[in-house]
Amino acid sequence: MNEAKANIHCSSHDSNHVLHENVAEQIVCADNLSMMAALPDASIDLVYIDPPFMTNTTRSSSNGQKYDDRWAGGIDEYRAFLRIRLVAIHRLLRESGTIYVHVDPRVSHHVRLLLDEKFGAENFLNELIWSYRTGGISKKWFGRKHDTILVYAKALGKHTFNIQRDGAYRTDGLKHDETGRPFKQTTKGRLYFNADGPAVTDVWEIPFLSTVSLERTGYPTQKPEALLERIIRASSRPGDVVADFFCGSGTTLAVAKRMGRKWLGCDASEEAVKIAVSRLGRVETMVGLG
Ligand SMILES: C[S@@+](CC[C@H](N)C(=O)[O-])C[C@H]1O[C@@H](n2cnc3c(N)ncnc32)[C@H](O)[C@@H]1O
């Protein structure tokens, strides 16, 4: 039996009795509110959630899996649904913890206010723009090609943050010294740049999963591993507990496991949990620690 299979629990009722004493390394199939109620205070270092976006659609994947995002009670129902879950997550995060909430421009303004309310505007870290090229365009407005990820610390200044570097410098006339370090020659001497590249900003260009990507599980709203890798690298350390309470196909959990973090997941859909479990069983190699 693989590790993930040993730790799967399916319960849509009271998850108190099914959670391990050791919080991490398990996926629970339940409403996340009941699952979170069973977890101890300050037990998680990093939470990423990708909840429904209020798209008012039912999406189907090529292999027939359905994902329903309809809200009869409109925005008030959506806000109430999320508010109560953000309150629960706040209790679960350690002082050094961070939350990432992945939404899109349809609801991001509502979600930001909910986060301000519970986490405090003073703990706001970033509004990340995940920019991609997939999908159609409209003749009536600019192409909508980004999602919004809101990032809040539990306690600003105490939170874990590892600066990320990627890409190339845009500065003209960069030279490299004998050790390969980039610099610009100025009248005052050499101005050195970090050899690992410029610091990552709040606009992330990461491709959406292509239809033929090997990462594809068939789950309709699956996110790319590269997105989660950057988040986990920036806001956690090896050995930390990373949780995703709307885990879908288990992207966060698979990446956390591969990066040497402890992982904890929940999804209300049995189909999603089955996919996540089989995916975790396939994560064998430990690469990219740090
Ligand atoms: C946008 S998808 C997450 C996709 C995921 N990030 C991935 O990469 O596959 C949102 C998920 O939230 C789940 N969900 C919605 N309401 C939930 C609830 N109350 N408790 C647990 N899961 C819920 C849905 O079943 C769905 O799988």
The ligand as an SDF file (V2000), in Angstrom:
LIG
                    3D

 27 29  0  0  0  0  0  0  0  0999 V2000
  -10.8270   25.0990   -7.9520 C   0  0  0  0  0  0  0  0  0  0  0  0
  -10.8890   23.4780   -7.3200 S   0  0  0  0  0  0  0  0  0  0  0  0
   -9.2440   23.1910   -6.6970 C   0  0  0  0  0  0  0  0  0  0  0  0
   -8.2980   22.7110   -7.7630 C   0  0  0  0  0  0  0  0  0  0  0  0
   -6.9140   22.4220   -7.2430 C   0  0  0  0  0  0  0  0  0  0  0  0
   -6.2010   23.6230   -6.8960 N   0  0  0  0  0  0  0  0  0  0  0  0
   -6.0930   21.6180   -8.2360 C   0  0  0  0  0  0  0  0  0  0  0  0
   -4.9710   22.0370   -8.6150 O   0  0  0  0  0  0  0  0  0  0  0  0
   -6.5740   20.5670   -8.6590 O   0  0  0  0  0  0  0  0  0  0  0  0
  -11.8250   23.7130   -5.8600 C   0  0  0  0  0  0  0  0  0  0  0  0
  -12.1140   22.4480   -5.1000 C   0  0  0  0  0  0  0  0  0  0  0  0
  -12.8040   22.7850   -3.9060 O   0  0  0  0  0  0  0  0  0  0  0  0
  -13.6310   21.6840   -3.5710 C   0  0  0  0  0  0  0  0  0  0  0  0
  -14.6140   22.1650   -2.5770 N   0  0  0  0  0  0  0  0  0  0  0  0
  -15.6260   23.0500   -2.7660 C   0  0  0  0  0  0  0  0  0  0  0  0
  -16.2770   23.2610   -1.6040 N   0  0  0  0  0  0  0  0  0  0  0  0
  -15.6270   22.5100   -0.6610 C   0  0  0  0  0  0  0  0  0  0  0  0
  -15.8250   22.3140    0.7410 C   0  0  0  0  0  0  0  0  0  0  0  0
  -16.7980   22.9430    1.4170 N   0  0  0  0  0  0  0  0  0  0  0  0
  -14.9800   21.4740    1.4000 N   0  0  0  0  0  0  0  0  0  0  0  0
  -13.9870   20.8330    0.7420 C   0  0  0  0  0  0  0  0  0  0  0  0
  -13.7610   20.9870   -0.5880 N   0  0  0  0  0  0  0  0  0  0  0  0
  -14.5750   21.8170   -1.2760 C   0  0  0  0  0  0  0  0  0  0  0  0
  -14.1990   21.2220   -4.8940 C   0  0  0  0  0  0  0  0  0  0  0  0
  -14.6380   19.8710   -4.8220 O   0  0  0  0  0  0  0  0  0  0  0  0
  -12.9870   21.4200   -5.8200 C   0  0  0  0  0  0  0  0  0  0  0  0
  -12.2600   20.2380   -5.9870 O   0  0  0  0  0  0  0  0  0  0  0  0
  1  2  1  0
  2  3  1  0
  2 10  1  0
  3  4  1  0
  4  5  1  0
  5  6  1  0
  5  7  1  0
  7  8  2  0
  7  9  1  0
 10 11  1  0
 11 12  1  0
 11 26  1  0
 12 13  1  0
 13 14  1  0
 13 24  1  0
 14 15  1  0
 14 23  1  0
 15 16  2  0
 16 17  1  0
 17 18  1  0
 17 23  2  0
 18 19  1  0
 18 20  2  0
 20 21  1  0
 21 22  2  0
 22 23  1  0
 24 25  1  0
 24 26  1  0
 26 27  1  0
M  CHG  2   2   1   9  -1
M  END
$$$$
